[in-house]
């Protein structure tokens, strides 16, 4: 397998394990709070992951004791300073553009064609929940704390949680968490479907998530990318529209080479060697 040197960032780290890219939020001294640099680098990182053929699966985690403590509150001061002296309507226009830019930073996670698995420990609040809502699957270990914290600082969560999480957890639970900002622990997170599975400790979680990521990476990359595309499209469209799109997709994207490789490998009890 060819090797690749990932790009270097200041607040996000990437390391490769075969076809799996491990992405770590890297401000452990700040509980991985999201400053402006991290917002921008998350988008740059996931755009690179999307385009790099060697990458087939992504695992997103946090360095240190916490996954992500949300937005770095110092950002609010910077936003306010940038608005000094502007007429009111222009302040509104500028702030709206800022929100749209931040939304785009995290939407890059969802738009990445490769499956993204979140491995979550410690605090995952505010912007951290926005991040994991954009991931394909979520896993956590005991001691984790989830919270839609924006309501406790007098604002509406505005970069993805309220739009994506209702497709992941039950509607009534979603509203309760959005209106109260209360903490959700590991066991409840598993029960309500916020995470696919909880683990007793961090090491057990990382081992299991790594094994799952490697398993996915051995499937046809084209089929995995297509499956993600279909699932996202189906979430936002009617069944009839999604079925029609599926027919169009497979008529152009179905690889008979990959199908034959998979069938042959299965008959021999092996893993197929797919092209990137």
HELIX and SHEET records of a PDB file:
HELIX    1   1 UNK A   28  UNK A   30  5                                   3    
HELIX    2   2 UNK A   36  UNK A   51  1                                  16    
HELIX    3   3 UNK A   74  UNK A   82  1                                   9    
HELIX    4   4 UNK A   88  UNK A  111  1                                  24    
HELIX    5   5 UNK A  127  UNK A  133  1                                   7    
HELIX    6   6 UNK A  149  UNK A  153  5                                   5    
HELIX    7   7 UNK A  161  UNK A  164  1                                   4    
HELIX    8   8 UNK A  165  UNK A  167  5                                   3    
HELIX    9   9 UNK A  171  UNK A  180  1                                  10    
HELIX   10  10 UNK A  186  UNK A  192  1                                   7    
HELIX   11  11 UNK A  202  UNK A  217  1                                  16    
HELIX   12  12 UNK A  221  UNK A  236  1                                  16    
HELIX   13  13 UNK A  239  UNK A  253  1                                  15    
HELIX   14  14 UNK A  256  UNK A  267  1                                  12    
SHEET    1   A 6 UNK A  12  UNK A  17  0                                        
SHEET    2   A 6 UNK A  20  UNK A  25 -1                                        
SHEET    3   A 6 UNK A  57  UNK A  62  1                                        
SHEET    4   A 6 UNK A 115  UNK A 120  1                                        
SHEET    5   A 6 UNK A 137  UNK A 141  1                                        
SHEET    6   A 6 UNK A 197  UNK A 199  1                                        
SHEET    1   B 2 UNK A 123  UNK A 125  0                                        
SHEET    2   B 2 UNK A 145  UNK A 147  1                                        
END                                                                             
